[in-house]
């Protein structure tokens, strides 16, 4: 599977020409690519900490606040909030797990085509025996990696959104548990 992007150059309304006349140098492209690849670490960390904290919070509340559920609107609302909380935690975890896969596939394909070692820490240098099957240019390869990095960032943003939904459901569920237990 190859991921590509179609980007149209911005145009000035008076002249109709592109706003930027020069192509970025290879160093600028590599620098921007490295920044984009590093950009997702804080989002992944926040999502992971949120999932862990909410999981521990649910376990602590269930142990510390025993509630006898009686038939009624409060019980249905409490169970509904718990179901939404569980689903949003699962969705956050799935998005976090699947976020990096397209990027790893593109980087693996780039390593395969260039003959780079999969593990640079090994003491031997692999010898490339296969010829490059694809005649893609370096800019096409960079576009594919950039598209995969953008796809990863989009999934991480979705995971952050679902983590926020989980936090809101956790707070509402905690409030409902306190109300049902008669503590508020």
C-alpha positions in Angstrom: 0.0 0.0 0.0 1.4 3.4 -1.0 0.2 6.6 0.6 0.6 9.7 -1.5 -0.5 13.3 -1.2 -1.6 15.8 -3.7 -0.6 19.3 -2.8 -1.4 22.2 -5.1 0.9 25.2 -4.9 -0.6 28.4 -3.5 -1.3 31.0 -6.0 -1.2 34.8 -5.8 -4.5 36.2 -6.9 -3.0 39.0 -9.1 -0.3 37.2 -11.0 -1.5 33.7 -10.8 2.0 32.4 -10.2 3.2 30.3 -7.3 4.1 32.3 -4.2 7.3 30.3 -3.6 9.5 30.1 -6.7 12.3 28.0 -5.3 12.3 24.3 -4.3 13.4 23.6 -0.8 16.9 22.1 -0.4 17.4 18.5 0.6 18.7 19.7 4.1 15.5 21.7 4.7 13.3 18.8 3.6 15.2 16.3 5.8 15.0 18.8 8.7 11.2 19.2 8.3 10.8 15.5 7.9 12.7 14.8 11.1 10.5 17.4 13.0 7.4 15.8 11.7 8.5 12.4 12.7 9.4 13.6 16.2 6.1 15.6 16.5 4.0 12.7 17.6 5.9 11.7 20.8 4.1 14.1 23.2 0.6 13.1 21.9 1.4 9.4 22.3 2.7 10.0 25.8 -0.4 12.0 26.8 -2.7 9.3 25.4 -0.8 6.5 27.1 -0.8 8.3 30.5 -4.5 9.1 30.2 -5.4 5.5 29.4 -3.3 4.2 32.3 -4.6 6.8 34.8 -8.2 6.2 33.9 -7.8 2.5 34.2 -6.3 2.8 37.6 -9.0 5.4 38.6 -11.8 3.0 37.6 -10.2 0.2 39.6 -9.7 2.4 42.7 -13.2 3.8 42.5 -14.7 0.3 42.2 -12.7 -0.9 45.2 -13.1 2.2 47.4 -16.7 3.1 46.7 -18.9 0.0 46.7 -22.3 0.9 45.4 -25.5 -1.2 45.5 -27.2 -0.7 42.2 -31.0 -0.4 42.5 -33.2 -0.3 39.4 -33.7 3.2 38.3 -32.6 6.1 36.1 -29.4 6.6 38.1 -28.2 3.1 37.6 -28.9 3.1 33.9 -27.1 6.4 33.5 -24.2 5.1 35.6 -23.8 2.0 33.5 -24.2 3.9 30.3 -21.4 6.3 31.3 -19.2 3.3 32.3 -19.9 1.7 28.8 -19.0 4.9 27.0 -15.9 5.2 29.2 -14.8 1.7 28.3 -15.4 2.1 24.6 -13.5 5.4 24.5 -10.6 3.9 26.3 -10.6 1.0 23.8 -10.8 3.4 20.9 -7.9 5.4 22.2 -5.8 2.4 22.6 -6.6 1.1 19.1 -5.8 4.4 17.6 -2.5 4.6 19.5 -1.5 1.1 18.4 -2.4 1.6 14.7 -1.0 5.1 14.4 2.6 4.1 13.6 2.0 1.2 11.3 1.8 3.0 7.9 4.9 5.1 8.7 6.8 1.9 9.8 5.8 0.3 6.5 7.0 3.2 4.4 10.3 3.5 6.3 10.7 -0.3 5.9 10.1 -0.1 2.2 12.6 2.8 2.0 15.2 0.8 3.8 14.5 -2.2 1.6 14.9 -0.1 -1.6 18.1 1.6 -0.5 19.7 -1.5 1.1 20.0 0.1 4.5 20.3 -2.2 7.5 17.0 -2.8 9.3 18.9 -2.8 12.6 21.8 -0.3 12.4 23.3 -1.6 15.7 24.4 -4.9 14.2 28.2 -5.3 13.8 28.0 -6.4 10.2 27.0 -4.5 7.1 24.4 -6.2 4.9 25.2 -6.5 1.3 22.4 -5.6 -1.1 21.8 -8.5 -3.5 18.5 -7.3 -5.1 18.3 -4.5 -7.6 15.9 -1.7 -6.9 12.6 -2.7 -8.3 11.0 0.7 -8.2 12.4 3.6 -10.1 10.8 6.2 -7.9 12.6 9.4 -7.3 13.8 10.7 -3.9 11.0 13.3 -3.8 8.4 10.6 -4.4 9.8 8.6 -1.5 9.9 11.6 0.7 6.3 12.4 -0.2 5.2 8.9 0.8 7.0 9.1 4.1 5.6 12.6 4.8 2.1 11.3 3.9 2.5 8.4 6.3 3.8 10.7 9.0 0.8 13.0 8.5 -1.5 9.9 8.7 0.1 9.0 12.0 -0.3 12.5 13.4 -4.0 12.5 12.3 -4.5 9.2 14.2 -2.8 10.5 17.3 -5.0 13.6 17.2 -8.0 11.3 17.1 -6.6 9.3 20.0 -6.2 12.6 22.0 -9.8 13.4 21.2 -11.1 10.0 22.4 -8.9 10.3 25.5 -10.6 13.7 26.2 -14.0 12.0 25.8 -12.8 9.3 28.2 -11.8 11.9 30.8 -15.1 13.6 30.6 -17.0 10.3 30.9 -14.8 9.3 33.9 -15.6 12.6 35.7 -19.4 12.2 35.0 -19.3 8.5 36.0 -17.5 9.4 39.3 -20.1 12.1 40.0 -22.9 9.6 39.4 -21.3 7.0 41.6 -21.0 9.6 44.4 -24.6 10.5 44.0 -25.8 6.9 44.0 -23.7 6.1 47.1 -25.2 9.1 48.9 -21.9 10.9 49.4 -23.1 14.1 47.6 
